[in-house]
Amino acid sequence: YHDPAMQGLARALLPVEEFEEKAAIALAKEGKFQPTKEEENHFFLIQLLHWFKTSFKWVNSPSCDFCASNTHHIGMGEPSAEDLQFGASRVEIHSCELCGTVTRFPRYNSPAKLMETQCGRCGEWANCFTFYCVALGYNARLVLDFTDHVWTECYSPYLGRWVHLDPCEASYDTPLLYEKGWGKKLNYVIAVAKDGVYDVTKRYTRKWPEVVSRRNLVSEETAEEVVALLTAIQRSKLEPEELDILEQRDRQEAEELSGAQASPETDQHLPGRQSGSKEWREVRGEMGVQHIESDRSFCPARLCADEHVGKIYQAIGLLCSQERSTAEKELALLHDLLIKLKRQPFRARSAKLESTDETQLNFLQSKGGAAWLDGIGMKQASDGSGGMQVTLKEPPGKAALALVTALENVEKVTKKLASQDMSSLQLMLQGRRLCGGLVYATGEQMPSGTASAAFDGHYSTKWEEPGGAKGATLVYHLHGNASQHIVGYDLTSANDCPERDPLDWMLEGSCDGGKTWQLLDKRSGELFQERYERRCFIVAKESQFPCSVLRLQFAAVRETVKTSRLQLSSIDFYLHN
């Protein structure tokens, strides 16, 4: 992990600037437009986790080397010299189900080889991911669960503690996933790093007395002595300053782990294992446990940093109020500009328009063009020779967030104009979108599927409620506790899994801070026909009243027998314009 040449190779393979921009966007979604270095590093780590999940391949059985058909495991083989060179002392033998060819599957341990193969099971995944974390400068540990799983922990200066990261599941900071979600009967969970060996079992359980009863390899005293001895060996050559930092961190972690057992068990719905074939997970007993529905508490309230969405919707309404041919031309000009800006480094994003770009110059100098530039956090200035320079007006992360929203919506509106069906955009074009509220829900999929993700204006993100298939609630407090008449709302389906689409729900409003509720709109049997489909729902005039809090109560998803989850790409509430 600490070989400088190998670390350099790892950094060269990673799309670092892409991670930085996505981290800046994620920070902007939380209203952090001028983040600290610690915040940037923390959110960068989450982007690395997302990237790794989509870049590394899970292998139940390797494809046949000869015909690429499925294979099945038939035994173990002898490692070759090359296998041993890359730490593969175990080699699985698989037979092709079609042609009978034997395919070898060496279980490599060398990060250098894993960066090349980019495949394996949890051992390979956690090994390579932990190495990437170390190569990028994070204090990272490889965590070994003696009941047969491996994951990663990283120390977050931003949070001031160690954070659980499981690359196989793309799971972040959910240490009870294994005990509560998968139904594991844990015993020893040991973290290994350059500076020591750590027994972190208490972080992953709220049933310590049960866990202790299964820890029977050695006495607890002996386990503590072994861990302490190995740590002392690892630290024997460190400088006093380094030791002081580590010992302070040790004391902090010991206090945290002791306090974890006094913490109440979370009522958050945690899923069973997602990685690996269904048959394999069933054999291992990791499909998860049945959760008994009860009164569920809410996740933390989250700020909707979505002022840019309201501005962009207003700009769309202004553009589409013109004749169709004019709107189509301006959308094409706008799309070209947005693509040009998107290709620039996000910290110094700009675009130069020559004096010969007369059509685009005229558009950007119009009222509609100015509205678009304001919406995406950019500004214009003359270049002194008849042309124009478009540069950043807002902080880079805020502008990057708005740019993605603008580009996705321009492409959607262009398609709608071409189809001559603008009915689903009725409220976007004519209403005024609520912005800047506080939202919380009965469940979220951390770190990216939070409730506020439904309000960021991005089709590509979503709110995901892991236990929401048979009931979920989302509450929205209007900015400044203002009271407003809600005239309608849009719901947009997410990227995948139609069975998770909401089917039955009701929208309620409150004028007393959520003490009492009054029905605004109720729907049942609503079907989304496509992915990323925006649907418009009008609140009847007789049901409208001044609300300071809104509540969406989802009763069921499309197919409750197939999923435990509910998900939505976007939620938009509207006032009269």
Secondary structure, 3 states (H helix, E strand, C coil): CCCHHHHHHHHHHCCHHHHHHHHHHHHHHCCCCCCCHHHHHHHHHHHHHHHHHHHCEECCCCCCCCCCCCEEEEEEECCCHHHHHCCCCCEEEEEECCCCCEEEEECCCCHHHHHHHCEECHHHHHHHHHHHHHHCCCCEEEEEECCCEEEEEEEECCCCEEEEEECCCCEECCCCHHHHHHCCCCCCEEEEECCEEEECHHHHCCCHHHHHHHCCCCCHHHHHHHHHHHHHHHHCCCCHHHHHHHHHHHHHHHHHHHHHCCCCCCCCCCCCCCCCCHHHHHHHCCCCCCCCCCCCCCCCCEECCCHHHHHHHHHHHHHHCCCHHHHHHHHHHHHHHHHHHHCCCHHHCEEEECCCCHHHHHHHCCHHHHHHHHHCCEEEEECCCCCEEEEECCCHHHHHHHHHHHHHHHHHHHHHHHHCCCHHHHHHHHEEECCCCEEEECCCECCCECHHHHHCCCCCCCEEECCCCCCEEEEEECHHHCCEECCEEEEECCCCCHHHCEEEEEEEEECCCCCCCEEEEEECCCCCCCCCCEEEEECCHHHCCEECEEEEEEEEECCCCCCCCEEECEEEEEEEC
